Amino acid sequence: MALTGIQILKMLPKKNCGECAIPTCLAFAMKVAAGQSEIGECPYVSDEVKEQIGEASAPPIRTIKIGSADAPFTMGGETCLYRHEKRFENQTGLGVLVTTEMADADVDGRVERFNSLRYDRVGVEMKADLIAVKDTKSDEASFVALTKKVLEGAKDAKLILISDSAAHLTAAAEACGDRKPLLYGATLDNASEMAGAAKETGCALAVKGANLDNTVEITEKLLGEGLKDLAIDTGARTIRASLEDNIVARKAAVTKKFKPLGFPTVNFPCEMTDDPLMESMIASVLIAKYAGIIILSDLQGDTLFPLFLERLNIFTDPQRPMVVEEDIYPVNGPDENSPVIITCNFSLTYFIVSGEVESSKVPTWLLIKDTEGLSVLTAWAAGKFGADMIAQFMKKSGIADKVKHRDLIIPGYLASMKGELEEELPDWTILIGPREAGHLPAFLKEWKPAN
């Protein structure tokens, strides 16, 4: 049962030191109770209190980390059924399957695509997260060799090791060093051996169920063995069964606090169909409905990119606008004679404006001012895109060192600000750009520096 802020406050040292970046212990306790801060951020709280509060305030879906401590993949940590209720916490992990029976060229191709299929959007790198290594030969030597090959070829990949043998999993996990993999998978028959492997290697363990009830039996047995970091595969291998099991597990954990199902799920669309398009469609459904990890048979840009976009949109906090970082963005390779334009950091505005500038082929400096994710007119009306703020940003950005001229192009909707900006930036000539981004290419092509 979750603790209240007052209950948490009673366990704190009450120093009001502010070292947690929150001025008072009461405010900190309230944030911990609301799930907005971690109890570990207090430098003076005891380990016993950390454990007590951590267990009491833990989300209904346990948070699991895979990989190295400095760059882990995090799954679970979910607290709600619907995104609009609060937000979804940790993105569904997308991975690709390689097996010990695959030819070297097939493995190399999948690893190469894992490394190369990466896209930048809203300042976020969209990429696959995991590679699942499967011991299809039931041979420890080939399994460990393939694991090492993947580790060497994909430096930032998080691994899932799949084998029916606890000994094989232990050997492969030891080869991973501090890049802790997820071990898969524990059944009723081998639960004790798998639990031993997980404890010995310090890795999280995935359950390999035959159905939902069987999955509950296995997780209860593993919980009895003292394991806490678990993931679950209910054994569903059709889109309907996978969707239903994911929903039942999430509802049971969130609404009923049913701990045996309070773990992130692992789904295998790669085992549900031989059609890459159908596989991608299944993955899209499971991203929307609670999959913690999705394993694909291969990675291809035309089917992977839509999954990245879906994942990005679903796991964006609906209460916070998507933004890009305040900075100077060079478009088309600008130099000291290139035009300078400025706009807000609302992501939609950024992508529309940068896209039009890019299509114009005119080398341009694009200045993005932090407006807390508000659009141009909204930010201006809210006092977050005023002349004084723009002038301050211009001075600290260093744009004056990048260009010889002193022309600043502002959005057409801010035409009324021209006089104020000229007062704030007396060395600059303020030019009023078009109101619509679609007119930017023609405007930029006709631009000539005034000074």
C-alpha positions as CSV (number, residue, x, y, z in Angstrom):
1,M,0.0,0.0,0.0
2,A,1.4,3.4,-1.0
3,L,2.6,5.7,1.8
4,T,1.3,9.2,2.2
5,G,3.6,12.2,2.2
6,I,3.2,12.7,5.9
7,Q,4.1,9.0,6.5
8,I,7.2,9.4,4.4
9,L,8.1,12.6,6.2
10,K,8.2,10.8,9.6
11,M,10.9,8.5,8.2
12,L,13.1,11.3,6.9
13,P,15.9,13.0,8.9
14,K,14.1,16.4,8.6
15,K,17.3,18.4,8.0
16,N,15.7,20.6,5.3
17,C,19.2,20.7,3.8
18,G,18.0,21.1,0.2
19,E,20.7,18.7,-1.1
20,C,18.0,16.7,-2.9
21,A,17.3,19.9,-4.9
22,I,14.0,20.4,-3.0
23,P,14.0,23.0,-0.3
24,T,12.2,21.2,2.5
25,C,11.8,17.6,3.6
26,L,8.0,18.0,3.6
27,A,8.0,19.0,-0.1
28,F,10.4,16.1,-0.9
29,A,8.2,13.7,0.9
30,M,5.2,14.8,-1.0
31,K,7.0,14.4,-4.3
32,V,8.1,10.9,-3.3
33,A,4.6,10.0,-2.4
34,A,3.4,11.3,-5.8
35,G,6.1,9.3,-7.6
36,Q,7.8,12.5,-8.8
37,S,11.1,11.8,-6.9
38,E,13.0,8.8,-5.7
39,I,13.6,8.3,-1.9
40,G,17.3,7.6,-2.8
41,E,17.7,11.3,-3.8
42,C,17.9,12.1,0.0
43,P,21.6,11.7,0.9
44,Y,20.9,11.1,4.6
45,V,18.1,8.5,4.6
46,S,19.1,5.0,5.9
47,D,19.2,1.9,3.7
48,E,16.5,0.4,5.8
49,V,14.1,3.3,5.2
50,K,15.0,3.3,1.5
51,E,14.0,-0.3,1.3
52,Q,10.8,0.2,3.3
53,I,9.6,3.2,1.4
54,G,10.8,1.8,-1.9
55,E,8.7,-1.4,-1.4
56,A,5.7,0.5,-0.2
57,S,5.8,3.1,-3.1
58,A,6.9,0.6,-5.8
59,P,4.7,0.8,-9.0
60,P,2.3,-2.1,-9.6
61,I,4.5,-3.2,-12.6
62,R,8.0,-3.7,-11.3
63,T,10.8,-1.7,-12.8
64,I,13.5,-3.9,-14.4
65,K,16.8,-2.8,-15.8
66,I,18.9,-4.7,-18.4
67,G,22.5,-3.8,-19.4
68,S,25.2,-1.9,-17.8
69,A,24.6,0.3,-14.8
70,D,25.6,3.5,-16.6
71,A,23.4,2.9,-19.7
72,P,20.6,0.4,-18.9
73,F,17.4,-0.4,-20.8
74,T,14.5,0.1,-18.3
75,M,11.2,-1.5,-18.6
76,G,8.1,-1.7,-16.4
77,G,7.5,0.9,-13.7
78,E,4.0,1.4,-15.0
79,T,1.2,2.8,-12.8
80,C,-1.8,3.2,-14.9
81,L,-4.0,1.5,-17.6
82,Y,-4.5,4.5,-19.9
83,R,-2.0,7.1,-21.0
84,H,-4.3,10.1,-20.3
85,E,-4.7,9.0,-16.6
86,K,-1.1,9.9,-16.0
87,R,1.6,8.8,-18.5
88,F,3.3,5.6,-19.5
89,E,6.8,5.5,-18.0
90,N,9.2,3.3,-20.0
91,Q,9.1,2.7,-23.7
92,T,8.5,-0.7,-25.1
93,G,11.9,-2.3,-26.0
94,L,12.3,-3.4,-29.6
95,G,14.7,-6.2,-30.4
96,V,15.8,-8.6,-33.0
97,L,16.3,-12.4,-32.8
98,V,19.5,-14.2,-33.7
99,T,20.0,-17.9,-33.2
100,T,23.0,-20.4,-33.1
101,E,21.6,-22.1,-36.2
102,M,21.8,-18.9,-38.3
103,A,24.5,-18.4,-40.9
104,D,27.2,-15.9,-40.0
105,A,26.0,-13.6,-42.8
106,D,22.4,-13.6,-41.4
107,V,23.7,-12.7,-37.9
108,D,26.0,-10.0,-39.3
109,G,23.2,-8.5,-41.3
110,R,20.9,-8.2,-38.3
111,V,23.7,-6.7,-36.1
112,E,24.6,-4.3,-38.9
113,R,20.9,-3.1,-39.2
114,F,20.7,-2.9,-35.4
115,N,23.6,-0.4,-35.6
116,S,22.6,1.5,-38.7
117,L,18.8,1.9,-38.4
118,R,18.8,5.0,-36.2
119,Y,16.8,8.2,-36.6
120,D,16.7,11.5,-34.8
121,R,13.3,13.1,-34.0
122,V,12.5,15.9,-31.5
123,G,16.1,15.6,-30.3
124,V,15.6,11.9,-29.5
125,E,17.5,9.1,-31.1
126,M,15.1,6.4,-32.2
127,K,16.7,3.0,-32.4
128,A,16.3,-0.7,-31.5
129,D,17.2,-1.6,-27.9
130,L,17.8,-5.3,-27.7
131,I,19.2,-8.4,-29.4
132,A,17.8,-11.8,-28.3
133,V,20.4,-14.6,-28.6
134,K,18.7,-18.0,-28.8
135,D,20.4,-21.3,-28.1
136,T,18.7,-23.3,-30.8
137,K,21.5,-25.9,-31.0
138,S,21.4,-26.6,-27.3
139,D,25.2,-26.3,-27.4
140,E,27.0,-24.2,-24.8
141,A,30.1,-23.4,-26.9
142,S,28.2,-22.0,-29.9
143,F,25.7,-20.2,-27.6
144,V,28.6,-18.4,-25.8
145,A,30.4,-17.7,-29.1
146,L,27.3,-16.1,-30.6
147,T,26.8,-14.0,-27.4
148,K,30.3,-12.7,-27.7
149,K,29.9,-12.0,-31.4
150,V,26.8,-9.9,-30.6
151,L,28.4,-8.1,-27.7
152,E,31.4,-7.1,-29.9
153,G,29.3,-6.2,-33.0
154,A,26.6,-4.1,-31.2
155,K,28.3,-2.1,-28.4
156,D,25.1,-0.6,-27.0
157,A,22.8,-3.5,-27.5
158,K,21.1,-5.0,-24.4
159,L,20.9,-8.8,-24.6
160,I,18.2,-11.4,-23.9
161,L,19.7,-14.8,-23.6
162,I,17.3,-17.6,-24.5
163,S,18.0,-21.2,-23.6
164,D,16.4,-24.2,-21.8
165,S,19.6,-24.8,-20.0
166,A,20.4,-22.9,-16.8
167,A,24.1,-23.8,-17.2
168,H,24.2,-22.4,-20.8
169,L,22.6,-19.2,-19.6
170,T,25.1,-18.8,-16.8
171,A,28.0,-19.3,-19.1
172,A,26.7,-16.8,-21.7
173,A,25.8,-14.3,-19.0
174,E,29.3,-14.4,-17.5
175,A,30.6,-13.6,-21.0
176,C,28.4,-10.4,-20.9
177,G,30.4,-9.0,-17.9
178,D,28.7,-5.8,-16.6
179,R,26.3,-5.7,-19.5
180,K,23.7,-7.7,-17.6
181,P,21.3,-9.6,-19.9
182,L,17.8,-10.8,-19.3
183,L,17.8,-14.6,-18.9
184,Y,14.9,-16.5,-20.6
185,G,13.1,-18.6,-19.7
186,A,11.9,-20.2,-16.5
187,T,9.3,-22.9,-16.6
188,L,7.7,-24.9,-13.8
189,D,10.1,-27.8,-14.5
190,N,13.3,-25.7,-14.4
191,A,12.3,-22.8,-12.1
192,S,14.7,-23.7,-9.3
193,E,17.7,-24.1,-11.7
194,M,16.8,-20.9,-13.5
195,A,16.4,-19.1,-10.2
196,G,19.9,-20.3,-9.3
197,A,21.3,-19.0,-12.5
198,A,19.7,-15.6,-12.0
199,K,21.0,-15.3,-8.5
200,E,24.5,-16.4,-9.5
201,T,24.8,-13.9,-12.4
202,G,22.8,-11.1,-10.8
203,C,20.5,-10.9,-13.8
204,A,16.8,-10.5,-14.2
205,L,14.9,-13.6,-15.3
206,A,12.0,-14.0,-17.7
207,V,9.2,-16.5,-17.2
208,K,8.3,-18.8,-20.1
209,G,4.7,-19.7,-19.4
210,A,2.4,-22.1,-21.3
211,N,-0.6,-19.9,-20.5
212,L,-1.7,-17.1,-18.1
213,D,-2.4,-19.5,-15.2
214,N,0.8,-21.4,-15.7
215,T,2.7,-18.1,-15.8
216,V,1.2,-17.2,-12.4
217,E,2.3,-20.5,-11.0
218,I,5.9,-19.9,-12.2
219,T,6.1,-16.3,-10.9
220,E,4.8,-17.4,-7.5
221,K,7.4,-20.1,-7.3
222,L,10.2,-17.7,-8.3
223,L,9.0,-15.1,-5.8
224,G,9.1,-17.8,-3.2
225,E,12.8,-18.4,-4.3
226,G,13.5,-14.8,-3.4
227,L,13.6,-13.4,-6.9
228,K,12.0,-10.0,-7.6
229,D,13.4,-8.9,-11.0
230,L,11.2,-10.9,-13.3
231,A,9.6,-10.5,-16.8
232,I,6.8,-12.6,-18.1
233,D,6.0,-14.4,-21.4
234,T,2.5,-16.0,-21.1
235,G,3.2,-18.3,-24.1
236,A,0.7,-16.5,-26.3
237,R,1.6,-16.8,-30.0
238,T,-1.3,-15.2,-31.7
239,I,-2.2,-11.6,-31.8
240,R,-5.5,-12.1,-30.0
241,A,-4.0,-14.2,-27.2
242,S,-1.1,-11.8,-26.7
243,L,-3.3,-8.8,-26.6
244,E,-5.7,-10.4,-24.1
245,D,-2.9,-11.7,-21.9
246,N,-1.2,-8.3,-21.8
247,I,-4.4,-6.5,-20.9
248,V,-5.3,-9.1,-18.2
249,A,-1.9,-8.9,-16.7
250,R,-1.8,-5.1,-16.6
251,K,-5.3,-4.8,-15.2
252,A,-4.7,-7.5,-12.5
253,A,-1.5,-5.7,-11.4
254,V,-2.8,-2.1,-11.5
255,T,-6.4,-2.5,-10.3
256,K,-6.1,-5.6,-8.1
257,K,-2.4,-5.3,-7.0
258,F,-1.9,-8.9,-8.0
259,K,1.8,-9.3,-7.6
260,P,2.3,-12.5,-9.6
261,L,1.5,-10.6,-12.8
262,G,3.1,-7.3,-11.7
263,F,6.0,-7.6,-14.2
264,P,6.8,-6.3,-17.7
265,T,5.9,-8.6,-20.5
266,V,8.0,-10.1,-23.3
267,N,6.3,-10.7,-26.6
268,F,7.5,-12.6,-29.7
269,P,5.8,-11.5,-32.9
270,C,8.7,-13.2,-34.7
271,E,7.1,-16.5,-33.6
272,M,3.6,-15.6,-34.6
273,T,3.9,-15.2,-38.4
274,D,6.3,-15.5,-41.3
275,D,5.1,-12.3,-43.0
276,P,7.2,-9.3,-42.1
277,L,4.3,-6.9,-42.6
278,M,2.0,-8.9,-40.4
279,E,4.8,-9.1,-37.8
280,S,5.1,-5.3,-37.8
281,M,1.3,-5.0,-37.5
282,I,1.3,-7.3,-34.5
283,A,4.1,-5.4,-32.9
284,S,2.2,-2.1,-33.4
285,V,-0.8,-3.5,-31.5
286,L,1.3,-4.8,-28.6
287,I,3.2,-1.5,-28.3
288,A,-0.1,0.2,-27.7
289,K,-1.2,-2.4,-25.2
290,Y,1.4,-2.9,-22.6
291,A,4.3,-4.9,-24.1
292,G,7.5,-4.4,-22.2
293,I,9.7,-6.0,-24.9
294,I,8.9,-7.0,-28.5
295,I,11.3,-9.3,-30.4
296,L,11.2,-9.2,-34.2
297,S,12.7,-11.7,-36.7
298,D,14.6,-8.9,-38.5
299,L,15.0,-5.1,-38.6
300,Q,14.0,-3.3,-41.8
301,G,13.6,0.5,-42.1
302,D,10.3,0.5,-43.8
303,T,8.6,-1.5,-41.0
304,L,10.7,-0.4,-38.1
305,F,10.4,3.4,-38.5
306,P,6.6,3.4,-38.1
307,L,7.0,1.4,-34.9
308,F,9.5,4.0,-33.6
309,L,7.1,6.8,-34.3
310,E,4.2,5.0,-32.6
311,R,6.3,4.2,-29.6
312,L,7.5,7.8,-29.3
313,N,4.0,9.2,-29.5
314,I,2.5,6.7,-27.0
315,F,5.2,7.2,-24.4
316,T,5.3,10.9,-24.6
317,D,3.8,12.5,-21.5
318,P,0.5,13.9,-22.6
319,Q,0.7,16.6,-19.9
320,R,3.9,18.0,-21.3
321,P,4.4,19.3,-24.9
322,M,7.1,17.8,-27.1
323,V,10.0,20.2,-27.3
324,V,13.4,20.5,-28.9
325,E,16.4,21.8,-27.1
326,E,17.2,25.5,-27.1
327,D,20.1,25.9,-29.4
328,I,21.5,27.0,-32.8
329,Y,20.6,24.4,-35.5
330,P,22.6,24.6,-38.8
331,V,20.5,23.6,-41.8
332,N,22.1,22.9,-45.2
333,G,25.6,23.7,-44.0
334,P,25.4,27.4,-43.3
335,D,28.5,29.8,-43.2
336,E,29.1,33.3,-42.1
337,N,27.0,34.7,-44.9
338,S,23.9,32.6,-44.3
339,P,20.6,34.0,-43.1
340,V,19.5,33.7,-39.4
341,I,15.9,32.9,-38.5
342,I,14.4,32.3,-35.1
343,T,11.4,30.4,-33.8
344,C,10.0,28.6,-30.8
345,N,10.9,25.1,-29.5
346,F,7.5,23.5,-30.0
347,S,8.5,20.3,-31.8
348,L,5.8,20.6,-34.5
349,T,7.0,24.1,-35.3
350,Y,10.6,23.1,-35.4
351,F,10.0,20.2,-37.8
352,I,7.8,22.2,-40.1
353,V,10.2,25.1,-40.2
354,S,13.4,23.1,-40.5
355,G,11.8,20.9,-43.2
356,E,10.9,24.0,-45.3
357,V,14.3,25.5,-44.8
358,E,16.0,22.2,-45.8
359,S,13.8,21.9,-48.9
360,S,14.8,25.4,-49.9
361,K,18.5,24.3,-50.2
362,V,19.5,27.6,-48.7
363,P,22.2,27.2,-46.0
364,T,20.5,28.8,-42.9
365,W,21.1,29.2,-39.2
366,L,17.9,28.2,-37.3
367,L,17.7,29.6,-33.8
368,I,15.4,27.7,-31.4
369,K,14.3,29.7,-28.4
370,D,13.0,27.8,-25.3
371,T,9.3,28.7,-25.0
372,E,8.4,25.7,-22.8
373,G,6.9,23.9,-25.8
374,L,4.4,26.6,-26.7
375,S,3.8,27.7,-30.3
376,V,4.9,31.1,-31.5
377,L,1.6,33.1,-30.9
378,T,0.8,31.2,-27.7
379,A,4.3,31.8,-26.3
380,W,4.2,35.5,-27.2
381,A,0.8,35.8,-25.5
382,A,2.1,34.0,-22.4
383,G,5.1,36.3,-22.2
384,K,7.6,33.5,-23.0
385,F,8.7,34.8,-26.5
386,G,9.1,38.5,-25.8
387,A,11.7,40.9,-27.3
388,D,13.7,41.0,-24.1
389,M,13.9,37.2,-23.9
390,I,14.8,36.9,-27.6
391,A,17.5,39.5,-27.2
392,Q,19.0,37.7,-24.1
393,F,19.0,34.4,-26.0
394,M,20.6,36.0,-29.1
395,K,23.4,37.4,-26.9
396,K,24.2,34.2,-25.1
397,S,23.8,31.9,-28.1
398,G,26.9,33.1,-29.8
399,I,25.3,33.6,-33.2
400,A,27.0,36.9,-33.6
401,D,30.3,35.0,-33.9
402,K,29.0,32.8,-36.6
403,V,27.9,35.4,-39.1
404,K,29.3,38.6,-40.6
405,H,25.9,40.3,-41.2
406,R,23.4,41.4,-38.5
407,D,20.0,40.4,-40.0
408,L,17.6,38.5,-37.8
409,I,14.4,37.0,-39.5
410,I,11.5,36.7,-37.1
411,P,8.2,34.9,-37.6
412,G,5.6,37.0,-39.5
413,Y,3.2,36.6,-36.6
414,L,5.6,38.6,-34.4
415,A,5.7,41.6,-36.7
416,S,4.4,43.9,-33.9
417,M,7.5,43.1,-31.9
418,K,9.9,44.5,-34.5
419,G,10.3,47.9,-32.8
420,E,10.9,46.4,-29.4
421,L,13.5,44.0,-30.8
422,E,15.3,46.8,-32.5
423,E,15.6,48.6,-29.2
424,E,16.9,45.4,-27.5
425,L,19.2,44.5,-30.3
426,P,20.4,47.9,-31.7
427,D,23.2,46.2,-33.8
428,W,20.8,43.9,-35.6
429,T,18.3,44.6,-38.4
430,I,15.0,42.9,-37.7
431,L,13.4,41.4,-40.8
432,I,9.8,40.1,-40.7
433,G,9.6,36.7,-42.2
434,P,6.5,35.0,-43.7
435,R,3.6,34.0,-41.5
436,E,3.4,30.5,-43.0
437,A,6.4,28.2,-43.0
438,G,5.5,27.1,-46.6
439,H,6.6,30.5,-47.8
440,L,10.0,30.3,-46.3
441,P,11.9,28.8,-49.3
442,A,11.0,31.7,-51.6
443,F,11.7,34.2,-48.8
444,L,15.2,32.7,-48.1
445,K,16.1,32.5,-51.7
446,E,15.4,36.3,-52.2
447,W,17.1,37.3,-48.9
448,K,20.2,39.6,-49.2
449,P,22.0,40.9,-46.1
450,A,21.1,44.4,-45.2
451,N,24.3,45.1,-43.3
